[in-house]
């Protein structure tokens, strides 16, 4: 079954328009959370869906809800992802899922026209606030508040590196409110950001579980000194200690990855103080994360990381302080949802397989409170968080088809039955 | 011979006043070049010397000249150092030398009162612009222009990380002009910033030569990617490559240092792009320097650094680009000046020894154009570029005494004879 021409055209046209907001010369976008570019994208999206008679509302932390009324008074099937991006990020990450959700909702609504009573739920398309976590930490902020994992107050008082709070930033782009709603199930589609679908020749991935991830903020403390005049024996160089930690993290990925289990380690943020040409650094803050599918492998790699931290404190003569940590255990997505997604993909004749996600997504939060289905479409060469991120039109359209099929099934009561509405 | 009480008191009082400009809570100062704090310190110094009937002028790159007329129309004996500091730097580095120069000039002028014709030279106390090189690169900017090693135009158009040019910054603090003058000899006193004087129980170091230093700006290029989703085999991580380079630089210091020759290596500035928590870095800029007393050891260590750079390009799958470089060969100070300084220290009964400087100073530039004497006073525990930098009152006062003795000798024609004045 292929997508009708007018629907293909409409989706791809909207995708191109959306990609112009915050666009970079390298073909990507830069739309960090609650910046002007993020605000412009949100306003464009609002205009798009209001043109289809959908209603837009914001909650207290800037999550953007597009309401599609199909069964007045009933709870909602949510379809979501995020419009914010990394600095110099790709145009598909997150944004594809939000736009796919809007088009799926349009098509489900059209399909239900004249079938009064068929819909047992309403649809809400959600653009979650600050999934990326680059300007404001942590990532997945909006869905974390929605699912009760973070308090709204804590989020609203979080500051960016220039001291601007989330509250101020959201007010400055005018996308904050006090809306809330009941959600019965959650759907999300996203680019894979890895190369397994491409390598296996598949167009759809059904996410069966998250990886486990241990994320740490470390502060390496040294002693500020002169880079020329201070002899090596007198140095306590925070930059050397932090560099050893980056090297150790990579060693651990190589050491613990086997044919059965992969371990991935990364340092994504690394800031040196005072960072002057002739000064030995007194402090480096850095983030280190360790991810694996297997809990026992993750635990062993994590123990090795902490052993190496102690070793570096000795060898580089620095102190390493462990700050905030975020630990996510590997966790399965809803089994009935996975089965329903497989049946739907088969009905549409799509080549699919099951995958696990190493990256965090808003569905990682949502799956803990409602039945959740997470879908992937391929990323060319696995490239992501990069201006060269790419997914073909055919793969994007196949994803919208599957999302539409699943949304249609959920709205009519497959997977979950509506509970009595709580006003 | 000990300093008379009123002169001790006057110097120490002025030193305390000076240290209040740009003072930090940790007991240091933060007066980066041409910032408001640097401007305030310059204005305070101007007021101080004008109170002694000296005249203050600025040249085209903001070098501050305090003119003390002793032999009208004759060239100048210059005594200089710098009032700018590192971020969260110490209160002695540079500033001690400028204030010591002003007090030496006052005492020489007093000593010559009533001895018409004794002075063959005038004195100028110089506060060189931007010796530190943290806000604007390279370091020793003002003395480099004065000695013809950099062009004024190149310096004036240099920008800080926020895009402000040197010209704009100097205009904003109002310390720029068009003055110039003839200098016949140069004197500088500075804290040692190492621990050799303290270890040897000396109060004065006579600097016999600089170390050789090879300074490189490297840019490590990787490929921006997702820290979770991108498998290790697909990564080209600029942060990993740069960290390997920091570790390699330290290895080289350890490998090439012998009982006879010390090698010092450092990375003082290290900046990661885009520096987001979940993004594999696409670029790191870093400065690496290698210093040694011995030219052949320095050459060998340098060759090893470049071999390691090539090795890291392979092992970390990154590209390493070599940008600007600054190469200073180890070079001796004026032998006659060293002898004169030793004789003067002996006359004052000071415990002195010869030392070599690993750090760059404005005298490093000046020694290439005129006979130059460079003196060190001890740094407690060798600590410098640090708020805890410390030199005792006694050591500071002994330094002022020796500087006064030398300035008096130079002004009356020892070391250099005045050439006919060129108008």
Interface residues (C-beta under 8 A of the other chain):
Chain A: X86 X87 X88 X89 X132 X133 X134 X137 X139 X192 X193 X194 X195 X211 X213 X223 X224 X225 X226 X227 X228 X229 X230 X231 X232 X234 X237 X239 X240 X242 X243 X244 X246 X247 X250 X253 X254 X257 X262 X264 X265 X266 X267 X268 X269 X270 X271 X272 X274 X275 X276 X277 X278 X279 X280 X281 X282 X287 X289 X291 X357 X358 X359 X360 X381 X382 X383 X384 X385 X386 X387
Chain B: X86 X87 X88 X89 X132 X133 X134 X137 X139 X192 X193 X194 X195 X211 X213 X223 X224 X225 X226 X227 X228 X229 X230 X231 X232 X234 X237 X239 X240 X242 X243 X244 X246 X247 X250 X253 X254 X257 X262 X264 X265 X266 X267 X268 X269 X270 X271 X272 X274 X275 X276 X277 X278 X279 X280 X281 X282 X287 X289 X291 X357 X358 X359 X360 X381 X382 X383 X384 X385 X386 X387
